[in-house]
Amino acid sequence: MGTSSVSQEAGYLQTAIALAERFQTDAVERDKQGGTPKQQRDWIRESGLLKLLIPTEYGGDGMPWSAVLRVIREFARTDAALGHLYGYHFLSLSAVHLAGTPDQKRHYYEETAKHHYFWGNSVNPLDDRTIGERTDDGVIVNGQKSFSSGSPDSDILLLSWNDKETGELYKGMVPINRPGVQVHDDWDCIGQRQTGSGTVSYHDVRLYDSEILVRPYEVDNVFATLTPILSQSILASVFVGSARGALEAAKEYTSTYSRAWYRSGVSHATEEPSTLRRYGEMWAAYQSALSFVEKAAAHLDETWEKGSALTAQARGECAVLVAAANVHAGNVALDITSRIFEVMGARSTSARFGFDRFWRNVRTHTLHNPAEFKMRNVGNWFLTGQIPEPGFYS
């Protein structure tokens, strides 16, 4: 890596670390409130990090996916919701790279880099309530879409719909202020409370041909099938970042608040042998998950760079590695975010500390794309050599 690349990496990472510290100041209160973290999203806009992945020829920083994932981990360390929103910004924006025309790619990359647009996601291919009817110059969309993460306060939405005549699934891009687009503040799950992952309604929303992706699901376009691999990579980094944040919070609490058990024979909680062992186990588990996620991220970088030359076999090998890293990271994060209470003590369960948010955030995400089906794909590949069939979640 050249000197300029090292400097650029240090710059974006320091920016992410500084933002994460700002997020932490009121993370507990905002988690309780839910809603949209408007000020924090604006800080991300002002930071310039929304153009990190955009190629330099379009006004971006030209950094790889591993850089985006590193920022996600820093954000998730203090606020998993903002880590998720940042990652899904690029998940949505990447659609024009994967399946857009050269003109669409240039337009949306340049406009996003220039105006620091924040993208939201309103795709959810399993929700078929959104219907599009073709017109001479585009499509009219009606219906609702659930799990529209990042839709509140977004500038552009990536949405999907089923064609009224053929049932075929399409994707397109629409400005959030387009007449007929209505974002509902109805996200009420136990975790990721500020992701705005609720419902968006579409009432006679017009999309023009230039806003419709022509080949998002064609089987002969292997590169266009990377979306679920990107999504799993993003969430794996949310898991790892959350695990690190939980460990750091627990360490601070144990060092300053926790009391040694009266029959332990030691004066301070930090001297208690079982506490030391538990921290050792959790730290080792975190390191294993981090290493796995970083290995998968490096593989993703290589896969992304192949572009239209990507083969089904190479895509499948990346899918297996990312799926395995995602599941392992999720399991480790669930364990750590639960076990931290064992080393902090009963008083740590007070709602004012908000330590439970780490577990709630991880638990919410690990259920949306079940680990069971990812691990079946991994096991099938290991046992038989069969790569996962590209789909909405594999």
SULMOWO-V295258 format. One record per residue. N is the residue number from 1. RES is the residue in three letters. PHI is phi as a letter, one per 30 degrees, with the letter a starting at -180 (none if undefined). PSI is psi in whole degrees, 0 to 359 (* if undefined). NEAR is the number of other C-alpha atoms within 10 Angstrom. Layout:
<<N	RES	PHI	PSI	NEAR> <N	RES	PHI	PSI	NEAR>>
This chain:
<<1	MET	none	129	6> <2	GLY	d	169	7> <3	THR	d	317	8> <4	SER	d	322	9> <5	SER	d	320	11> <6	VAL	d	318	10> <7	SER	d	317	12> <8	GLN	d	318	14> <9	GLU	d	316	14> <10	ALA	d	324	12> <11	GLY	d	308	11> <12	TYR	d	325	21> <13	LEU	d	319	18> <14	GLN	d	323	14> <15	THR	d	316	17> <16	ALA	d	319	21> <17	ILE	d	317	17> <18	ALA	d	320	13> <19	LEU	d	318	19> <20	ALA	e	321	24> <21	GLU	d	323	16> <22	ARG	d	321	15> <23	PHE	d	325	22> <24	GLN	d	335	15> <25	THR	e	328	11> <26	ASP	b	24	12> <27	ALA	e	319	20> <28	VAL	d	315	19> <29	GLU	d	317	13> <30	ARG	d	325	17> <31	ASP	d	321	21> <32	LYS	d	325	16> <33	GLN	d	326	12> <34	GLY	i	206	19> <35	GLY	i	205	18> <36	THR	c	126	19> <37	PRO	d	68	21> <38	LYS	e	311	13> <39	GLN	d	318	10> <40	GLN	d	322	15> <41	ARG	d	323	17> <42	ASP	d	325	13> <43	TRP	d	321	14> <44	ILE	d	318	19> <45	ARG	e	311	16> <46	GLU	d	336	11> <47	SER	d	339	15> <48	GLY	i	359	17> <49	LEU	d	349	21> <50	LEU	d	353	25> <51	LYS	c	15	28> <52	LEU	e	317	21> <53	LEU	d	341	21> <54	ILE	d	131	23> <55	PRO	e	149	17> <56	THR	d	328	15> <57	GLU	d	346	11> <58	TYR	c	11	19> <59	GLY	j	7	17> <60	GLY	c	191	20> <61	ASP	c	346	19> <62	GLY	i	29	15> <63	MET	d	159	19> <64	PRO	d	172	19> <65	TRP	e	326	24> <66	SER	e	329	22> <67	ALA	d	317	19> <68	VAL	e	315	24> <69	LEU	d	328	25> <70	ARG	d	319	21> <71	VAL	d	318	28> <72	ILE	e	316	31> <73	ARG	d	322	32> <74	GLU	d	315	29> <75	PHE	d	314	32> <76	ALA	d	338	28> <77	ARG	e	326	30> <78	THR	c	336	29> <79	ASP	a	98	30> <80	ALA	d	330	32> <81	ALA	d	316	26> <82	LEU	d	329	26> <83	GLY	d	317	31> <84	HIS	d	312	26> <85	LEU	d	319	28> <86	TYR	d	315	27> <87	GLY	d	319	27> <88	TYR	d	341	24> <89	HIS	e	312	25> <90	PHE	d	329	24> <91	LEU	e	316	21> <92	SER	d	314	23> <93	LEU	d	325	26> <94	SER	d	345	22> <95	ALA	e	324	21> <96	VAL	d	336	26> <97	HIS	d	321	19> <98	LEU	d	321	22> <99	ALA	b	9	22> <100	GLY	d	165	22> <101	THR	d	164	16> <102	PRO	e	322	10> <103	ASP	d	318	11> <104	GLN	d	316	18> <105	LYS	e	311	18> <106	ARG	d	313	18> <107	HIS	d	308	14> <108	TYR	d	326	22> <109	TYR	d	312	25> <110	GLU	d	316	20> <111	GLU	d	321	13> <112	THR	d	316	22> <113	ALA	d	320	23> <114	LYS	d	317	14> <115	HIS	c	0	13> <116	HIS	h	46	19> <117	TYR	d	141	19> <118	PHE	c	121	27> <119	TRP	c	145	31> <120	GLY	c	162	31> <121	ASN	c	125	29> <122	SER	b	54	28> <123	VAL	c	293	23> <124	ASN	h	81	16> <125	PRO	d	345	19> <126	LEU	d	351	9> <127	ASP	c	104	14> <128	ASP	c	25	18> <129	ARG	d	351	14> <130	THR	c	123	24> <131	ILE	b	137	22> <132	GLY	c	136	25> <133	GLU	c	123	16> <134	ARG	d	145	16> <135	THR	b	181	12> <136	ASP	d	329	7> <137	ASP	b	21	11> <138	GLY	l	228	16> <139	VAL	a	148	21> <140	ILE	c	124	18> <141	VAL	c	134	26> <142	ASN	b	149	20> <143	GLY	k	196	16> <144	GLN	b	154	21> <145	LYS	b	125	25> <146	SER	c	172	23> <147	PHE	h	46	19> <148	SER	d	72	25> <149	SER	d	132	28> <150	GLY	i	8	27> <151	SER	d	319	30> <152	PRO	d	135	27> <153	ASP	i	15	17> <154	SER	d	162	21> <155	ASP	c	323	18> <156	ILE	b	138	23> <157	LEU	c	134	28> <158	LEU	c	123	26> <159	LEU	b	161	23> <160	SER	b	155	25> <161	TRP	a	161	27> <162	ASN	c	133	20> <163	ASP	d	135	19> <164	LYS	d	324	14> <165	GLU	d	315	10> <166	THR	c	341	7> <167	GLY	i	358	12> <168	GLU	d	144	12> <169	LEU	d	132	17> <170	TYR	b	161	20> <171	LYS	b	152	22> <172	GLY	a	172	24> <173	MET	c	136	26> <174	VAL	b	136	19> <175	PRO	d	144	16> <176	ILE	d	337	20> <177	ASN	c	12	12> <178	ARG	d	132	13> <179	PRO	e	133	12> <180	GLY	j	349	15> <181	VAL	d	123	21> <182	GLN	b	115	18> <183	VAL	c	125	20> <184	HIS	c	137	16> <185	ASP	c	69	16> <186	ASP	b	20	13> <187	TRP	d	119	21> <188	ASP	b	28	14> <189	CYS	d	168	14> <190	ILE	d	337	15> <191	GLY	b	173	23> <192	GLN	h	49	28> <193	ARG	d	343	24> <194	GLN	c	25	27> <195	THR	d	349	26> <196	GLY	h	40	27> <197	SER	d	37	26> <198	GLY	c	224	21> <199	THR	c	145	20> <200	VAL	b	132	25> <201	SER	c	147	20> <202	TYR	b	122	20> <203	HIS	b	100	15> <204	ASP	h	48	16> <205	VAL	d	124	18> <206	ARG	c	126	23> <207	LEU	c	136	21> <208	TYR	c	163	16> <209	ASP	e	324	15> <210	SER	d	349	16> <211	GLU	c	5	20> <212	ILE	c	131	24> <213	LEU	d	127	20> <214	VAL	d	325	15> <215	ARG	b	50	16> <216	PRO	d	339	21> <217	TYR	b	13	20> <218	GLU	d	134	12> <219	VAL	d	339	12> <220	ASP	d	0	10> <221	ASN	c	82	19> <222	VAL	e	321	21> <223	PHE	e	326	24> <224	ALA	d	350	23> <225	THR	c	12	25> <226	LEU	d	349	26> <227	THR	e	310	21> <228	PRO	d	331	19> <229	ILE	d	322	24> <230	LEU	d	315	23> <231	SER	d	315	21> <232	GLN	d	326	22> <233	SER	d	317	27> <234	ILE	d	312	30> <235	LEU	d	327	27> <236	ALA	d	321	35> <237	SER	d	327	35> <238	VAL	d	318	35> <239	PHE	d	310	39> <240	VAL	d	317	32> <241	GLY	d	321	30> <242	SER	d	319	32> <243	ALA	d	316	34> <244	ARG	d	315	26> <245	GLY	d	319	23> <246	ALA	d	318	25> <247	LEU	d	317	23> <248	GLU	d	319	15> <249	ALA	d	319	18> <250	ALA	d	319	25> <251	LYS	e	314	17> <252	GLU	d	317	12> <253	TYR	d	314	17> <254	THR	d	323	22> <255	SER	d	337	13> <256	THR	c	331	13> <257	TYR	c	323	15> <258	SER	d	146	20> <259	ARG	c	144	18> <260	ALA	d	142	19> <261	TRP	d	141	13> <262	TYR	d	342	8> <263	ARG	c	13	6> <264	SER	d	338	13> <265	GLY	i	6	10> <266	VAL	b	163	14> <267	SER	c	332	12> <268	HIS	b	148	16> <269	ALA	d	328	22> <270	THR	d	355	18> <271	GLU	c	352	13> <272	GLU	d	121	17> <273	PRO	e	318	11> <274	SER	d	329	14> <275	THR	d	317	17> <276	LEU	d	317	13> <277	ARG	d	316	12> <278	ARG	d	316	16> <279	TYR	d	321	19> <280	GLY	d	317	12> <281	GLU	d	316	13> <282	MET	d	319	21> <283	TRP	d	317	16> <284	ALA	d	319	12> <285	ALA	d	318	19> <286	TYR	e	316	22> <287	GLN	d	323	15> <288	SER	d	318	17> <289	ALA	d	317	26> <290	LEU	d	315	24> <291	SER	d	319	14> <292	PHE	d	315	19> <293	VAL	d	320	28> <294	GLU	d	322	20> <295	LYS	d	316	15> <296	ALA	d	323	23> <297	ALA	d	320	28> <298	ALA	d	321	15> <299	HIS	d	322	19> <300	LEU	d	319	23> <301	ASP	e	314	16> <302	GLU	d	319	15> <303	THR	d	317	20> <304	TRP	d	320	18> <305	GLU	d	339	12> <306	LYS	d	333	13> <307	GLY	h	225	15> <308	SER	d	347	12> <309	ALA	d	359	13> <310	LEU	d	131	17> <311	THR	c	161	14> <312	ALA	d	322	19> <313	GLN	d	315	13> <314	ALA	d	321	16> <315	ARG	d	317	23> <316	GLY	d	321	22> <317	GLU	d	322	18> <318	CYS	d	319	23> <319	ALA	d	318	30> <320	VAL	d	312	24> <321	LEU	d	316	20> <322	VAL	d	318	31> <323	ALA	d	316	26> <324	ALA	d	318	22> <325	ALA	d	321	26> <326	ASN	d	312	31> <327	VAL	d	316	23> <328	HIS	d	315	23> <329	ALA	d	319	31> <330	GLY	d	316	27> <331	ASN	d	317	19> <332	VAL	d	316	22> <333	ALA	d	319	32> <334	LEU	d	319	22> <335	ASP	d	311	16> <336	ILE	d	315	25> <337	THR	d	342	27> <338	SER	c	318	17> <339	ARG	d	341	18> <340	ILE	e	333	26> <341	PHE	d	333	18> <342	GLU	d	330	14> <343	VAL	c	357	23> <344	MET	c	322	24> <345	GLY	j	173	18> <346	ALA	d	322	10> <347	ARG	d	339	12> <348	SER	d	347	21> <349	THR	d	359	13> <350	SER	e	136	10> <351	ALA	d	336	12> <352	ARG	d	336	10> <353	PHE	d	329	14> <354	GLY	i	24	15> <355	PHE	d	337	21> <356	ASP	d	343	19> <357	ARG	d	330	24> <358	PHE	d	313	30> <359	TRP	d	316	23> <360	ARG	d	320	18> <361	ASN	d	314	26> <362	VAL	d	315	26> <363	ARG	e	320	20> <364	THR	d	315	15> <365	HIS	d	323	18> <366	THR	d	347	20> <367	LEU	c	339	11> <368	HIS	d	336	9> <369	ASN	b	86	17> <370	PRO	e	133	12> <371	ALA	d	328	17> <372	GLU	e	314	10> <373	PHE	d	329	13> <374	LYS	d	317	21> <375	MET	d	333	17> <376	ARG	d	319	12> <377	ASN	d	318	21> <378	VAL	d	314	21> <379	GLY	d	321	16> <380	ASN	d	321	14> <381	TRP	d	315	16> <382	PHE	d	320	12> <383	LEU	d	319	9> <384	THR	c	347	8> <385	GLY	i	4	11> <386	GLN	d	124	15> <387	ILE	d	155	21> <388	PRO	d	141	21> <389	GLU	d	128	14> <390	PRO	e	133	20> <391	GLY	a	192	11> <392	PHE	d	330	14> <393	TYR	b	18	18> <394	SER	b	*	22>>
